[in-house]
Amino acid sequence: MRAGSDLPVPERAAEPAARGDRTIISPAGGAARKIGVHGVMCGKMQSMSSSTGNASVHVFLGKGGVGKTTCSAATAVQLAESGEPSLVISTDPTPSLSHIFEIEGAHREREVCPGLFLTELGLQDVRSLWDERFGREVYAVFSSFVAVDYATFVEFVTSVLPGLNEEFMVDYIRRLALEARHRHVVWDTAPLGQTLALLGMPSMLAEHLRAAPRIYSQLRTTGEHRESVMSVIRRWQQLAADCMAFLQGDARLSMVTIPEALAVNQLAGVVDELRRYGIAVGRLIVNNVIQATDSRFLEEKRQQQRPHIDELQRHFGAAMPIVELPLFSREVRGLDRLRTVGRLLASQ
């Protein structure tokens, strides 16, 4: 489906109902206890579908290896099994959704349990999106005066404009929400550094447009489309603005981290960078928290984790709910274990 000016514009999503709460959940009973001044409903999965008729989009952000894919998959399972048809999609260059669901091969909207579909997208899929929206049109102009093959041209453009791949991924998710073939779209993003690269795209394009008229106004139209290069670039700029508006108002962001020094120290800068662009993180998930100890080793690790968790609470506790997921003794793979994590995430 091509996005165009005739598509409906999603309404701004509601702000999270609870702020400043800390929810600690255990794998044993799934019960939650709350620390803070705001109440959080526990134990019941509430429908989070958009009142606009568009799909609700749940975005999981985080560094590689912190568990965002697990949280994404578990959330999607919980939503689907509560009667909300859902799509879980990974745009990580090295996706692991298939591994977590214990299925093999590449997949496009494969049903992994009733009401839940899985899709994994890679770099080649981004290039297909580029082809669909802008690539061939722009290439038709540049190739008229520069001897360059299409693959080299795409590689050049993506290197000149960092964040291009992520831009088209965001647009793809945005259009999935508008199509509303599922009640929920759960997005397992690329590692955080790659995702943050897209934030500068609108300003980069604006800077490019200041000098572009002197060059592109002299170029011929883009082949059979008879569209000027400047017009194509302005449509590209509009795409960047649409994607930014989507992230600012219509996507529900959860940040996933672990209670270790490097991850915690970097988190404040990441959240501040998102806020600078008007993108609010609605929830912080602290993964692999040691809650029960039966050895000196685990007790020492737990003592190492607590100062980092306390630091997260001091820094973010007043701004967003903080959920602690326990460290499990076994790897979270397969539907049964994903259900357990999904219930814990939903219990806040």
Secondary structure, 3 states (H helix, E strand, C coil): CCCCCCCCCCCCCCCCCCCCCEEEECCCCCCEEEECCCCCCCCCCCCCCCCCCCCEEEEEECCCCCCHHHHHHHHHHHHHHCCCCEEEEECCCCCCHHHHCCCCCCCCCEEEECCEEEEECCHHHHHHHHHHHHHHHHHHHHCCCCCCCHHHHHHHHHHHCCCHHHHHHHHHHHHHHHHCCCCEEEEECCCHHHHHHHHHHHHHHHHHHHHHHHHHCCCCCCHHHCCCHHHHHHHHHHHHHHHHHHHHHCEEEEEEECCCHHHHHHHHHHHHHHHHCCCCEEEEEEEEECCCCCCHHHHHHHHHHHHHHHHHHHHHCCCCCEEEEECCCCCCCCHHHHHHHHHHHHCC
